[in-house]
Amino acid sequence: MDTAQRFRGFADTEARGHSPVYERLARRVASERRLLELIDRLPEPKRQPNLLLAAARLLGGPIGDARAFPSWAIAEWERLSAVMLARLTQTNEAGRCATLMPLLASLPQPLALIEVGASAGLCLFPDRYRYLYADRPAIGAGPVSLACRTSGPVPFPARPPVVAWRAGVDLNPLDVRDEADMRWLECLIWPGQDERLARLRAAVGLAREDPPRLVRGDLRDDLGEVLSDLVAQAPAGATPVIFHSAVLAYLPAAQRASFAAAVRDLPGHWISNESPGVVPGVREALPWAAPAGRTVFALALDGRPIAYTGPHGEHLDWFA
Ligand SMILES: C[S@@+](CC[C@H](N)C(=O)[O-])C[C@H]1O[C@@H](n2cnc3c(N)ncnc32)[C@H](O)[C@@H]1O
């Protein structure tokens, strides 16, 4: 797929229905030969539409004016490409905890959580959020409320899970105390998604009270040793849970398979929340196909599918 197709595909399948501003911008970029030539000089993983658009927002580009955007981007290419080269798409969505929480609460408590691809670690606090599942009474308390639609026999717990210990691994851990890192996370939220922005700010405020422990590590290398070191540090009596959401798609298939094999060998449990085809064996075991045209993740426990989830935690559809 060439870069023009990539931007058009982004407009058609990702931005349409979610962000008219990004849809218009992505289409415009797809038709601007000079800008496409500049983008093509970047390494392939740096040509992501999301990365370009977030970098442009960081620099105060004319996001709302698709006509003016290409000439601005060309004139500012040096600064724009420097941000794209320095940064990664690391969207950290605390809302995903609403889809993980009932499963986490169903495991033997307390938990020792280890998140792979943790970004700033906002999903490492499932015990500190307040959950609103349709018309049920809130579960948990605190300044960050996570609303989530549900279907199927979700095992709603009376309270959130108990987390005895938490740590994360990331290619580039972000620091909730670092203003530049947090500004970048804000730019990764699409224009107009005000609820997500408010949630991010609230979750960052909460995480700043007790920042999570995050270590640098690359899933493309063998992370078996890093993960078994972390598991070994978990307090005795806590159930180790290695989990990840919206991460494995960044790896080639062979590396996903070796990661899955390494995690299966570790003590405790493994929770994945990824696009259905991404975790080896999950798609084949799904009880029903997700509705066409709807982007969903598959939530799985130890490789066994449990539910479909909304990619930002919008819904949780538990399998019977
Ligand atoms: C889309 S973010 C998701 C963050 C978080 N899991 C969440 O659900 O909010 C993907 C994260 O995976 C990390 N990542 C991507 N490739 C990685 C790799 N090879 N090794 C470790 N982390 C990686 C990125 O740095 C980024 O922080």
The ligand as an ORCA input file, in Angstrom:
! r2SCAN-3c Opt
* xyz 0 1
  C      -1.508      2.312     21.207
  S      -0.437      2.338     22.596
  C      -1.411      1.462     23.803
  C      -1.029      1.836     25.211
  C      -1.791      1.115     26.309
  N      -1.594     -0.313     26.226
  C      -3.272      1.410     26.279
  O      -4.056      0.480     26.025
  O      -3.673      2.540     26.521
  C       0.784      1.118     22.133
  C       1.990      1.109     23.046
  O       2.801     -0.007     22.668
  C       4.140      0.375     22.700
  N       4.926     -0.466     21.798
  C       4.839     -0.521     20.441
  N       5.772     -1.363     19.956
  C       6.430     -1.864     21.038
  C       7.512     -2.767     21.188
  N       8.096     -3.317     20.125
  N       7.938     -3.053     22.428
  C       7.362     -2.481     23.517
  N       6.344     -1.606     23.438
  C       5.885     -1.287     22.212
  C       4.126      1.826     22.236
  O       5.306      2.511     22.630
  C       2.863      2.350     22.904
  O       3.143      2.916     24.158
*
